[in-house]
C-alpha cells in the first residue's frame, strides 16, 4: 500500500453486507481509527484505519472476516467526518466529605477469592480456612447431612456416583442435547484472554463482542472442530463421541478466537441459570448428590441444602 501525504487517510473498503462483522473485528484488534467516522465511498463503506493497521490487515487478508475487505486505499482526509470529542463535564460543587473522598488514594477492589487485584499481603479480608475434603464412597444423603451439610461450610466431595455424565458427555452428545432456550449469548474474543468487567483497567474497552447462537453451535465452536466430531472429551461406554458435526463453521472474528458462555436462560440479566429446566435430558444423566429420602424417584439429581 503506497504511502500518501498527510492529507490522506487509509481506509478499508467493504461491502455493506459485511460491514458489521468487519467493524467489530477491526475494533477488537485496535485497527479501527477513533478519530474519524466511516463513510460511503463508491457504493462501499470506508472504515478509517488506525496507524499501522494497513500492514496488519495485509497479513490477515486470507482469514475471515478480513477476506471480505475489497480494498485498502488512501483517500482524502476531508472525505471522512471528524468525530467530535465529548463535551467536558461540568464540575459540580463538592461538599467537604466528597472532597475528602475524591482526594483519597484509590485502591484495587477487594474480592473474596484471594484479594482480587489487591496487592498481595495487603488484603483486609480474613484468611480463608482450608477446604474440607470428604471421600464419600457409597454415602447416602443422611450421612452427608450429618457429616458435611450440617457444618454449613464449603467442602469437596469425592467418589460420588455422578451418573452417565461421567465419560459420556462428549461434544457431540452436548450438541444434540435439548436446550429450552432457542439461543444463548456467547462472548467472542479474538485474543487468548477475555477481559471481563472487573478484570481489566477502568475505562478501557472490552476486547470481545457478544453473539447469539443456538446452544448446539456454541458447543461445536467451543469443541474446536466444526466438522467430523472428535472435539469433545471422548465417548466412553455408550457415549456419543465421533459423531458428524456437519460442515465446518467459519470463525466469527478470526481463526483461533475464544468463546465464553456465561449463562443460559430465558433472560440472562434477570433469571438465574436453571440446569434441570434448561437441559432436561442432560439433567437426567447427572446425579450431583444422592437423593433425599423425601425426594426418592424424582429423577434428575438430588437436592442439597
C-alpha positions as CSV (number, residue, x, y, z in Angstrom):
1,X,0.0,0.0,0.0
2,X,1.5,3.3,-1.0
3,X,2.3,6.0,1.5
4,X,0.2,9.1,0.9
5,X,0.6,12.7,2.0
6,X,-0.5,14.0,5.4
7,X,-3.9,14.9,3.8
8,X,-4.6,11.2,3.1
9,X,-6.1,8.6,5.4
10,X,-6.0,4.8,5.0
11,X,-9.4,3.2,4.7
12,X,-10.7,-0.4,4.3
13,X,-13.4,-0.6,1.7
14,X,-16.0,-3.3,2.5
15,X,-19.4,-4.3,1.1
16,X,-22.4,-3.2,3.2
17,X,-23.4,-6.8,3.9
18,X,-20.1,-7.5,5.7
19,X,-19.8,-4.1,7.4
20,X,-21.0,-5.0,10.9
21,X,-18.7,-8.1,11.3
22,X,-15.7,-6.3,9.9
23,X,-16.3,-3.2,12.1
24,X,-16.4,-5.4,15.2
25,X,-13.2,-7.3,14.2
26,X,-11.3,-4.1,13.3
27,X,-12.4,-2.5,16.6
28,X,-11.4,-5.5,18.7
29,X,-7.9,-5.6,17.2
30,X,-7.4,-1.8,17.6
31,X,-7.2,-1.4,13.8
32,X,-10.2,1.0,13.5
33,X,-9.4,4.7,13.8
34,X,-11.3,6.5,16.6
35,X,-10.6,9.9,15.1
36,X,-12.9,9.8,12.1
37,X,-16.3,8.3,11.1
38,X,-16.9,5.7,8.3
39,X,-18.4,7.0,5.1
40,X,-19.8,5.6,1.8
41,X,-17.3,5.6,-1.0
42,X,-18.2,4.3,-4.4
43,X,-21.0,2.2,-3.0
44,X,-18.9,0.6,-0.3
45,X,-18.3,1.5,3.3
46,X,-14.9,3.0,4.0
47,X,-13.7,2.3,7.6
48,X,-10.8,4.7,8.6
49,X,-7.8,2.7,9.8
50,X,-5.5,3.3,12.8
51,X,-1.8,3.9,12.2
52,X,0.0,0.7,11.3
53,X,-3.2,-1.2,10.5
54,X,-2.6,-1.5,6.8
55,X,0.3,-4.0,7.2
56,X,-1.6,-6.0,9.8
57,X,-4.7,-6.3,7.5
58,X,-2.5,-7.4,4.6
59,X,-1.2,-10.3,6.7
60,X,-4.7,-11.2,7.8
61,X,-6.3,-10.8,4.4
62,X,-6.8,-14.5,3.8
63,X,-8.7,-15.1,7.1
64,X,-12.4,-14.3,7.8
65,X,-13.8,-11.8,8.1
66,X,-10.9,-9.8,6.7
67,X,-11.0,-11.7,3.4
68,X,-14.2,-9.7,2.8
69,X,-12.3,-6.4,2.6
70,X,-12.3,-5.5,-1.1
71,X,-9.5,-3.0,-0.9
72,X,-7.3,-0.9,1.4
73,X,-6.8,2.6,-0.1
74,X,-5.8,6.1,0.9
75,X,-8.4,8.8,0.3
76,X,-8.6,12.5,1.1
77,X,-8.9,13.2,4.8
78,X,-11.8,15.6,4.3
79,X,-13.9,12.7,2.8
80,X,-14.4,11.4,6.4
81,X,-16.1,13.4,9.1
82,X,-14.1,14.0,12.2
83,X,-15.6,12.5,15.4
84,X,-16.5,15.2,17.9
85,X,-14.8,15.0,21.3
86,X,-17.3,14.6,24.1
87,X,-18.0,17.9,25.9
88,X,-16.1,18.4,29.1
89,X,-18.1,17.6,32.2
90,X,-19.0,20.5,34.4
91,X,-17.5,20.4,37.8
92,X,-20.2,20.3,40.5
93,X,-19.7,21.8,43.9
94,X,-18.3,19.3,46.3
95,X,-19.2,19.0,49.9
96,X,-16.3,18.7,52.3
97,X,-16.9,14.9,52.6
98,X,-17.0,14.4,48.8
99,X,-13.7,16.4,48.5
100,X,-12.0,14.2,51.1
101,X,-13.3,11.1,49.2
102,X,-12.1,12.4,45.9
103,X,-8.7,13.2,47.3
104,X,-8.3,9.8,49.0
105,X,-5.9,7.4,47.2
106,X,-7.7,4.7,45.2
107,X,-7.0,1.0,45.8
108,X,-7.9,-2.1,44.0
109,X,-11.3,-3.7,44.6
110,X,-11.3,-6.3,47.3
111,X,-12.6,-9.7,46.3
112,X,-13.3,-12.8,48.4
113,X,-11.1,-15.0,46.2
114,X,-7.7,-14.1,47.3
115,X,-8.0,-10.3,47.3
116,X,-8.7,-9.9,43.6
117,X,-6.4,-7.2,42.2
118,X,-5.2,-6.0,45.6
119,X,-1.5,-6.1,46.3
120,X,-0.5,-9.5,47.8
121,X,-0.5,-9.4,51.6
122,X,-2.5,-6.1,51.8
123,X,-6.0,-7.5,51.7
124,X,-8.3,-6.7,54.6
125,X,-10.2,-9.9,54.1
126,X,-9.7,-12.7,56.7
127,X,-7.5,-15.6,55.5
128,X,-9.5,-18.4,54.1
129,X,-9.7,-21.7,56.0
130,X,-8.6,-24.9,54.4
131,X,-11.5,-26.5,52.4
132,X,-12.7,-29.8,53.8
133,X,-12.3,-32.8,51.5
134,X,-14.6,-35.8,52.0
135,X,-14.3,-39.2,50.4
136,X,-18.0,-40.3,50.1
137,X,-17.9,-43.8,48.6
138,X,-21.4,-45.3,49.0
139,X,-22.6,-42.5,51.3
140,X,-26.3,-41.7,51.3
141,X,-28.0,-38.3,51.8
142,X,-28.5,-38.8,55.5
143,X,-24.8,-39.5,56.0
144,X,-23.8,-36.4,54.0
145,X,-26.3,-34.3,56.0
146,X,-24.7,-35.4,59.3
147,X,-21.0,-35.3,58.2
148,X,-21.0,-32.4,55.7
149,X,-24.1,-30.3,55.2
150,X,-24.8,-29.7,58.9
151,X,-21.5,-27.8,59.3
152,X,-22.6,-25.3,56.6
153,X,-19.0,-24.9,55.3
154,X,-17.5,-25.4,51.8
155,X,-16.4,-29.0,51.1
156,X,-15.1,-31.0,48.2
157,X,-16.9,-34.3,47.8
158,X,-15.1,-37.2,46.1
159,X,-16.2,-40.6,45.0
160,X,-19.9,-39.8,44.4
161,X,-21.6,-41.7,41.5
162,X,-22.5,-38.8,39.3
163,X,-24.2,-40.8,36.6
164,X,-23.9,-41.1,32.8
165,X,-22.4,-37.6,32.5
166,X,-19.0,-39.0,33.6
167,X,-17.3,-40.0,30.4
168,X,-20.5,-39.8,28.4
169,X,-20.8,-36.1,27.7
170,X,-18.8,-35.7,24.5
171,X,-19.1,-32.6,22.4
172,X,-21.3,-34.4,20.0
173,X,-23.6,-35.5,22.9
174,X,-23.9,-32.0,24.3
175,X,-24.6,-30.5,20.8
176,X,-27.5,-32.9,20.4
177,X,-29.0,-32.2,23.9
178,X,-32.3,-30.4,24.1
179,X,-31.9,-26.8,25.2
180,X,-35.0,-24.9,26.3
181,X,-33.5,-21.6,25.2
182,X,-33.7,-21.0,21.5
183,X,-30.3,-19.2,21.6
184,X,-27.5,-18.4,24.0
185,X,-25.3,-15.3,24.3
186,X,-21.7,-16.0,23.8
187,X,-18.6,-13.7,24.3
188,X,-16.4,-14.0,21.2
189,X,-12.8,-12.8,21.7
190,X,-10.1,-12.6,19.1
191,X,-7.3,-12.9,21.7
192,X,-6.5,-15.7,24.2
193,X,-7.8,-13.7,27.2
194,X,-11.3,-12.4,27.7
195,X,-11.2,-9.1,29.6
196,X,-14.4,-9.3,31.6
197,X,-15.6,-6.4,33.7
198,X,-13.7,-6.2,36.9
199,X,-10.6,-7.9,35.4
200,X,-9.5,-5.0,33.1
201,X,-8.4,-1.5,33.9
202,X,-11.2,1.0,34.4
203,X,-12.5,3.0,31.4
204,X,-10.9,0.6,28.9
205,X,-12.9,-1.0,26.1
206,X,-13.7,-4.7,26.3
207,X,-11.8,-7.0,23.9
208,X,-14.8,-9.2,22.9
209,X,-18.2,-9.0,21.2
210,X,-21.5,-10.6,22.0
211,X,-23.0,-13.1,19.6
212,X,-26.3,-15.0,19.9
213,X,-26.4,-18.6,18.6
214,X,-28.1,-21.9,19.2
215,X,-26.5,-23.9,22.1
216,X,-25.5,-26.6,19.7
217,X,-23.5,-24.1,17.6
218,X,-21.8,-22.8,20.7
219,X,-20.7,-26.4,21.6
220,X,-19.4,-27.0,18.1
221,X,-17.4,-23.8,18.2
222,X,-16.0,-24.5,21.7
223,X,-15.1,-28.0,20.8
224,X,-12.5,-26.7,18.3
225,X,-14.0,-28.6,15.4
226,X,-17.0,-27.7,13.3
227,X,-17.0,-30.9,11.4
228,X,-16.1,-34.6,11.8
229,X,-16.7,-34.7,15.6
230,X,-13.8,-35.6,17.9
231,X,-13.8,-32.2,19.6
232,X,-15.2,-33.4,22.9
233,X,-13.9,-35.4,25.8
234,X,-14.5,-38.8,24.3
235,X,-17.5,-41.0,24.2
236,X,-16.9,-43.7,26.9
237,X,-19.2,-46.7,27.1
238,X,-22.3,-45.9,25.2
239,X,-21.1,-42.4,24.6
240,X,-21.7,-40.3,21.5
241,X,-18.2,-39.3,20.6
242,X,-17.1,-39.2,17.0
243,X,-20.5,-38.1,15.6
244,X,-20.8,-36.0,12.5
245,X,-20.9,-32.3,13.4
246,X,-21.7,-31.2,9.8
247,X,-20.0,-28.5,7.8
248,X,-17.1,-26.6,9.4
249,X,-18.2,-23.3,10.8
250,X,-16.4,-20.1,9.7
251,X,-14.9,-18.0,12.5
252,X,-16.9,-15.1,13.7
253,X,-13.9,-12.8,14.1
254,X,-10.8,-14.7,13.1
255,X,-9.1,-18.1,13.3
256,X,-8.2,-19.1,16.9
257,X,-10.9,-17.0,18.5
258,X,-12.1,-17.8,22.0
259,X,-15.7,-18.4,23.2
260,X,-17.2,-17.8,26.7
261,X,-20.7,-18.9,27.6
262,X,-21.5,-17.2,30.8
263,X,-25.2,-18.1,31.5
264,X,-28.1,-19.8,29.8
265,X,-31.7,-18.8,30.5
266,X,-34.7,-17.0,29.1
267,X,-33.5,-13.7,30.4
268,X,-29.8,-13.9,31.4
269,X,-29.9,-10.5,33.1
270,X,-32.8,-11.3,35.4
271,X,-33.1,-15.1,35.6
272,X,-30.6,-17.4,37.4
273,X,-29.3,-20.3,35.4
274,X,-31.5,-23.4,36.0
275,X,-29.8,-26.5,34.6
276,X,-32.7,-29.1,35.0
277,X,-35.2,-26.7,33.4
278,X,-32.9,-25.6,30.5
279,X,-31.3,-29.1,29.8
280,X,-33.9,-31.6,31.0
281,X,-32.3,-34.7,29.3
282,X,-28.8,-33.8,30.4
283,X,-30.1,-33.3,34.0
284,X,-31.4,-36.9,34.0
285,X,-27.9,-38.1,33.2
286,X,-26.3,-36.1,36.1
287,X,-26.8,-37.0,39.7
288,X,-25.0,-34.4,41.7
289,X,-26.0,-35.8,45.1
290,X,-27.7,-39.0,46.5
291,X,-31.5,-38.3,46.6
292,X,-33.1,-37.1,49.8
293,X,-35.4,-39.6,51.4
294,X,-38.4,-37.4,50.7
295,X,-37.3,-37.0,47.0
296,X,-36.8,-40.6,46.1
297,X,-37.8,-41.3,42.5
298,X,-37.8,-37.7,41.4
299,X,-35.0,-38.3,38.8
300,X,-32.5,-35.6,37.9
301,X,-30.0,-35.3,40.7
302,X,-30.6,-35.0,44.4
303,X,-31.1,-31.6,46.1
304,X,-28.7,-30.3,48.7
305,X,-29.5,-27.7,51.4
